[in-house]
Amino acid sequence: MRKSWLVPLLSVLAVFMAQAAFAQEQAAVDGGWGNGLIALGAGLGLGIAAAGAGVGQGRAVASAMESIGRNPNSADRIQTPMIIGIAFMEALAIYALVIAFQLAGKIPG
């Protein structure tokens, strides 16, 4: 409970980093701050998403293994929802990867 401030802080940080991607095209052509901020936003967004997915998957698997350890007969009923949940977490990380690629494509070469 003491780290409950971390998620809102990271969410606000991600919102501010995404604003650089929607800057005007003229700013990107001028070679100002826009190019660096787009690259920074893409990298930070992907890193935060990967860290969040990793922490979520680790906690889900740890809880599932503890549950199976306490009641081995329920392994098949625990394993299927756990795998579905992990797939959803991984899908969110892949969405972040796609968005990072789109942001990187906005940087003029």
Secondary structure as GFF3:
##gff-version 3
##sequence-region A 1 109
A	DSSP	alpha_helix	6	18	.	.	.	ID=ss1
A	DSSP	three_ten_helix	19	22	.	.	.	ID=ss2
A	DSSP	alpha_helix	25	30	.	.	.	ID=ss3
A	DSSP	alpha_helix	33	70	.	.	.	ID=ss4
A	DSSP	three_ten_helix	72	74	.	.	.	ID=ss5
A	DSSP	alpha_helix	75	105	.	.	.	ID=ss6
###
